[in-house]
């Protein structure tokens, strides 16, 4: 089955500086509830948030990464029979439901090396 990459961009990140265990669980639970059925169905491959700290390699050299107004918040790799099914899976994500920002859906081309 084809793989699809979901790139989830954040327009706003409202996270407490020092979250309590309850705040962390409240943030993780919707994702756990979303991913569990995808795992059972065999559609989930992987997912992770990305951190704001980083470096950027440019023609000028290596610079500290500076978050943008709309910035990559995380990614997810899924399997789906086609683009339409991948879109439906993306629509059900907490990211989409909470209207956190846009999600791009891209088919992954498998390359054998």
C-alpha positions, 0 to 999 in steps of 0.5 A: 500500500502506498505511503503518504507524508503528512506535514503539519504546520502550526500557525500558533503554538499555545504551549505552557512554558513548564507544563504540568503532567495533566497538561501534557496528558491532555495534549497527548491523549487526542493523538493517542486516541487518533493513532490507536485505530490507525495502528489497528488498521495497519495505516500508521507508520510513524509520527513525531513533533519537531522541536523549535531548536535547530540549525539551518544550512544556507549558502552563507553557512550554518545559522541558528534556526528561527521559527517562522510565522507558519512553521512545521510542527510535526510529521506523520507517515501513513499508508493509504490506498490512495490520496483520497483516503490519505486526505480523510485520515489527515482530516481526522487528526487532532491538528486538523480538528483543532485548526492548528494550521495547514497540513500538506499530504504528499505521496512518498515514492519508494526508491530501492537503493 
